[in-house]
Amino acid sequence: MKQVFDALKRHSQTRPDDIAFEDDISQIRWRDLATRVESLACALDATDGTIGIGLAGGIDYVVADLALTLSGKRQVPLPFFFSTAQNAHVLMDAKVSAVVTSNPEMFAALPHLKLVSPVAVLSETCVLRSYTGGAERIIYTSGSSGNPKGVVLGDRQLDASISALSRVIAADALDIHLSILPLAQLLEQICGIFLPIVAGARTVFRFEATKSLFGAPIEHLVDAFEAIRPTTSLLAPAILGRWVNALGTNTAPDSLRFVAVGGASSSPSLINAAQKIGIPVHEGYGLSECCAVVAMNRPGDNHPGTVGPVLAGVNISLENSEIVVSGPTVMQGYLNGDPAPDVWRTGDLGHFEGERLVVDGRKDALLVTGAGRNISP
C-alpha cells in the first residue's frame, strides 16, 4: 500500500487543486484528501482493536479506508447490503471495538462500540507520517455455507494485486472511473480507490446507480454513464445485461475505454452484445481469497468465453481440472482460522486455451448469481 500513499502525497503537492473523488454530495481535491486522511489517521491513533467502516460509500468511505490503513489498523467493512444478522456476526466475529460512521443512530443499540466520525479536525499535535506497513483488512464473503467468513489481507496481497492490475488497466491522470459496485467489496476498493490514486485519475460515485445492482431502476445507471462520461468502470454480469437491454439500439458513451466484468460468469453472447453497442467490456476471474483478481482479458487482446491470461506475479495450475492459485495474492487466512496454505484450491473447474483461462464451473453445488453473490443450495 506504500505505492498508494506515495502517489497521494505526490498528487497533493504537484496538483493539489485537481479533483480526486466526487460523490453525490461533494468533491474533494488531492490536497484536501491528503489532509482529511491524515487528520482521521491521527484521530484513530487512540483507538485500538479492529475498526469497522459503517459507511455506504462515497468520499467519507475513501477517507476512512485510507486513514485506517495509514494508521496501521485492522479494518472491516460493514456492507450495507448485508442483513442485520450478517453484520451482527461480522461485528462479533471480528471483535470490532469501534466503527467509523456518519450515522451513529445505526449503532445506538450497541453502546459498547466507540463511534468515530469520518470527519476529523487536523490538530496541532498531529504528526505527518508515511505509510510504514502492517495494516490489514478483513473482507467477509457472501456466506454461501452459513455465516460470512472473514478473509484477512495485508500489504503483500494488495501490493501485488494493485501492481498487476495497474499494468492491465493502464490508467493515467486523464481517466475518470465511475464506481458502481459497493466499496465494501474488495475489487471496488482496488479499482475505485487504490488504482485511481496510483494513476492520479478521478473517481466518481453515484449511489443511485449502485442501487441498480439491488433491483433499483436501471435508468439511474444509464443516466450516470451518460452524464459523467467515464473512461473506466467495473460491473457484475447481471447489471451489465440490464444496461445492454436498457440501451437497446442506442450506444454507450464513446468516452469508455475499459469496462471490467466479474464476480460471476458472463456468457460470450452478453460480452459480444455489449461490445456491439460500444461497451468495451473485458471479463476477469478471481475471488476474495486471492485478492479479487487472478486473470483478466486485456485491451487489444479480448477473447469472450475466456477470462484472459493470468495476471503477472500470479501462478495458476490445474489439478484434476480444479483451478489452483499460488503467489503473493493468496490471503493470509480466514479470520480466527489457520493460516492459508501456499496454494489455494478454488473449487472452480477450468482449462486453458493457449495462455487464456476458461472457467468451466464449480466442483460443488455452489450457485453464483449474476450479481456475484454465492448461494449454497
N, C-alpha and C positions, 0 to 999 in steps of 0.2 A: 504493500500500500504506500510505500515511500514515494513511488513514482506519482501517485495521485496528489500527495501533499506538496511535493516539489513543483508540480505543474500549477497547483492552486497558488502557491507563493509567487511563482513566475508571472502568472497572468495578473495577479493583484498588483504587481509592480510595473509591468510593461504595458498593460491595457486595462487599467483599473476601472474605467468608466464603461466598458463594454458589458452588455447584458450576459450573464452566465445562465440564469434559470428564470423561468416565468411560469406562474400558475394562474388560477382563476382570479386571484386577489391582487397580486403584485408581481413586480420584477425585482431581481437582485443583481447588482453589478459585482464584478470579480472582487474589487476591493472590499465591498460591504460583506460579501460572502465570507471572505477570509476573516474579517473582524468578528462576524457573528459566530463562526465556528470556534475561533479562539476564545471568545467570551464564554460560550457554553462549555467548552472543554475545561476552562478554569473553574466554572461553577460546579462542574461534575467531579472535580478533584476530591471533594469532601464526601463523595458518595461511593460506598463500597458495594461489592457484590455484582450480580448480574442485573443489568438495567434494561427494561423493556421500552419499546417505542410504541406508544399508543396514539399514533397519528395515521390518518388515512393516506396521506401522500403530500405532494406539493413541496414548496420551499422549506417549510418547517421540518419536514421529514429529512430532506437533504442535509440541513444543518445538524439535526440530531444524529444522523448516521455518521457524518464526518466528525462531529465533536466527540462522540463516544469512541470512535476509532482513534482519534488523535490523543485522547486521554488514556488510551490503553485499556479500556473497559471491555468486558464481555457484554454484547448486546443481543437482544432477541426481539424481532418484530412481533406485534400482536395483530395479525391480519384482520382487517375489517370484515372480510368475507368468511372468517371462521365463526362457528357458532359460539354462543356464550360458554357452553360446556367445553368446547375445544380450547378457547382462550383461557378458561379457568385451569384446564390441565396444563397449558403452557406455563402459566404463572407459577403453579405448584411444582411442576417437573423441573423447570429451570431455576427454581428458588429465586425468583425475581424479588429484589429488595426495593426497587424504585422504578418509576415509569416516567418517561418524558412525554408530556401530553399537554394539549391546549384545551382539553375538555375534562377538568378534574371531576365533574359530576359523574362521569362514566365509572369512576373508581371510588365513589362515595361509600360503597358497601365494603370496601377493603381498607380500613383505616390504618392497617399496619404498613401499607405501601407509602413510601416517600414519593411525592409528586413533584416533578421538575418541569418548569415552563421551558419551551424551546427558545424563548427569547430571554437572553441574559445580558446584563449591562457589563461592559468591559471595565473592570476595576483597576485601580492604580497598582494593585499588588499582583495583577495577572502577569505571569512570566511568559513571554513569547517562546515558542518551542518548535522543534522539528519533530517529525514522527520518528520514534525510535523502535517501533515494532511491539509485538506482543498482544495486540488486540485480537479478539475473537468474535465471531458472530454465530448464533445458533439459528439455523433455518429449519422450521418444522415442516415435515412432509404432510401430505394431504390426509394421512391417517387411513390408508387403504385397508389396513388389517386391525383397526381399533383406534386407540388414541394416536394422535400425531407423534412422530418421533423426531427428536432434535438432532440435526446434522451439524457437527462442530467444524467450522472452517476458520483458518487463520491466514497469516501473511503468505505462507508458501502456496496455498491453493489459489488465493485471489491474485497474487502477483503473476503466477503462471497463466491463469485464465485471461487476465487483462492484457498481458503481453501478446498472447496468441490471438485473441480476438481483435486486438488493435491492427494486427497485420492483415486480417481478413477484411475488416470493415474499412480500414484506411481513412478514417475520419480526419478532418482538419478544421481550422477555425471558421471556415465558411459553412460548415454543416449545421443543420437545425434538426434536432431529434425530437419527434413527437412521442412522448411517453404515454402509452396506453395501458400496459399491464401494471398491476399494483406494485408499488415499491416494496411491499412485504415479500415479493417474490425475488429470489436471488438473481435471476437473469436480468430483471429490470434494474436492480441495483447496479449491476455491472454495466449494462448498456445505456441506462438512463442517467446514471450519476458518474461512475468512475471513468468510463471511456470518453464521454464528452469533456470531462475535466482534463484528462490527459491530452486530448486533442485541442482543447480550447474552444470546443463547439458550444452551441446554445441548446438547452433542453427546454421544451415547453410541455407543461402538464395541463390536461383538460379532464377534470374528474367526471363530467357528464359523459365524455367519450369512454372513460374507463368503465362506467356503469353499464355500457353496452355489452360488456363481457358477461354481465349477470342478468341479461334479459331486458335492459332498458332499450328504448328505440335506437336503431342503428343510425338514424339521421344525425344524432349528436356526433358520432364518429365521422360520418361523411362530411359534415359541416366543418369539423375541426381540421381535417386534412385540406379542405378547400381554403379555409381562412388562413391557416398557418403556412401552408405550402412547405412542408418539411422535406428534408433530403433523406432521412432515415427514420425507421420505426421498427417495432417488434410486436408481433401478433401471435395469437393462438389460432389454430386452423378453423375453429367454429366462427370466430369473429371475422376472419378473412373471407370465409364463404358468405357470410351475411353482407359484407362490404361489396363483394363481387356482385351479388344479387341486387343490392340496392343501386349500384351504378348502372346496371343494365347495359344499354348501348353507349352510355357516357364513358369517358375515360378518367383515370386518376390524374392528379396534378403532375405535370411534367417536371416538377422540381425533384421528384423522388428518384433516388439512385440505388438505394438498398433497403429492402424490407425483409427482415428475418422472420421465419415462422417456425415454431417448435412447441414442445410440451406434449404433443400427440402427433400421430401420423397424419400427413397430408396426402391426398390422392394426387397422382400426376395430372389428372383432369382438372383439379382445382388450381394447381400451380399453373398449368397452361392457360386456363381461363383468365386467371389474374394477370398473367403476362400480356395476354392479348389486349387488355384494356389499360395497359400502362402501369401495372403494379409490378415492380421489379423484385419479385418475391424469391427468397432463397431459403430452402429448408435445411434445418440443422437437427442435431440429436444430442441429447445429454440428460443428465439427472443431477439432483442436488448433491448426491453423494460423491460426485466427481466435479463439483463446482460449476454446474449448469450446462456446459457445452463441451463435447469431445470431438464432434465432427460438424462440418458446415460447408455448404456449397459456396463457391466464390463468385464475385462479379467477373463476367467473362468466361466462367467455367461452371455453368449452372446446369445440372442434369436432373430434372424431375424424375421421381422414382427412386432416387438415392438421396442420402443426407450429406453427400460430399466427402472430400478427403478428411482424414484425421487431422486435428489441429497440431501445430508444431509443439513439440515437447510432450505430447500425449502418446501413449502406446496402446494399441488395441490388438488383441489376439482373439481367435475363435476357438473355443474348446467345446467339442460336440455341438457346434453351431451357436453356442452361447457367447455373447459379446462380453469380453473380459477387459477391463481397463486398468492400466498401471501408469505411474508417473506422478508428477508433483501436484496434480489437481485432485487426487484421491483424498477424501476427507480425513480428518484426524480420527474420527469415530463418531458413534452415536453418543449423545449426552447420557451420562450415567451407565454407559456400557463399556465394553472392551475397546481398545484402540483398533482402528481399521487395519485390515491386512494390507500387505504391499500391493496386492491386486484386488480389484473389486469385480465380483461376479454380478452382472447387472440383472440377470433373469430375463434379458431380452435375447431373442434369436436374430441372427443376421448372417450376411455373407458379403464378400467383396466383389465388385465388378471393376477390375483393374485396381485403381487406388481408392475407389469410391465405396463407401459403406452403404449397404442396403439393410434396413431393419425389417425383419420378417414377422415379428410378433412376439408374444410372451411365452415363456416356458410354462407358466402357471395360468390360472384363470383370471388374472387381474385385468380389469377393463380400464382403459384410459379414455376419458371423454374428450370431445373436440375442444373443450376449454382447458385441457391439460390437467384435469383432476383425476386421481386414481380411485377406483371403486372396487372393493372386494365383493364378489357375489355371495 
